[in-house]
Amino acid sequence: MRSLPCLLLLSCVSSASAGVFPITSFAPDTTAAPADTVSLPVWIGVQCSPVVGDSWVRGQPRTWDTEGMPWLAFSAAWPWTGPHEVWLGIGYERWRYDIRPEAIPFPSLLSLLNPVRLDQGTVRTGFDQLFGRGHVVSGALGGGLGLGLGYIHVGQLPGTEWSVFGEMLAHGLTYIRLDQNLRLGAGATGGLTFDLRNGGDPMWHWELEFRAERSTGRWGPAP
């Protein structure tokens, strides 16, 4: 059973806010941002890639169609040295591969083999180069690594097969700050997935990525 999924997949296939009440004071305003500083918040939220862009093995014919939800995760991102941000996501991936009739010698078997489903829990981490940090509109370019445990189910065949998957990822994002504590991000992510248990050629993939995050803010020197 181990070789069949491997062959199919790799070869042919609210933040709580503090209460405030007015007081009269002649002291300087200590809540104002110091000069030459920017906001350096820690961002907590969700990452989501709801739809697959594409998935394929480089240099091989496209023998399957890919669907699913590549990524849904809780995440945290915090400032690093200079205009950089480190992030961590713990989430879930769901992939579905439908083998095309021309990929197998007996198309009558398609109803038995389709779809090949992969459910996977994954931890991803990486770092981003930030552009325009602290502005209403900003950007990020970066990458990361992922490690996940996945379970494969082939069509109507009984049982499942498990494997360990590694990921190498790159992405680009545009952020919009709706207020001091909320930002939304959108962009694209892509990379390689390796079957670390069974081997085989890595699979390329890409998809759209969205983020919604709230901050716990602080101030630091401008980069």
Secondary structure, 3 states (H helix, E strand, C coil): CCHHHHHHHHHHCCCCCCCCCCCCCCCCCCCCCCCCEEECCEEEEEEEECCEEEEECCCCCCCEEEEEEEEEEEEEEEECCCCEEEEEEEEEEEEEEEECHHHCCCHHHHHHHCCEEEEEEEEEEEEEEEECCCCCEEEEEEEEEEEEEEEEEECCCCCCEEEEEEEEEEEEEEEEEEECCEEEEEEEEEEEEEECCCCCCCEEEEEEEEEEEEEECCEEECC
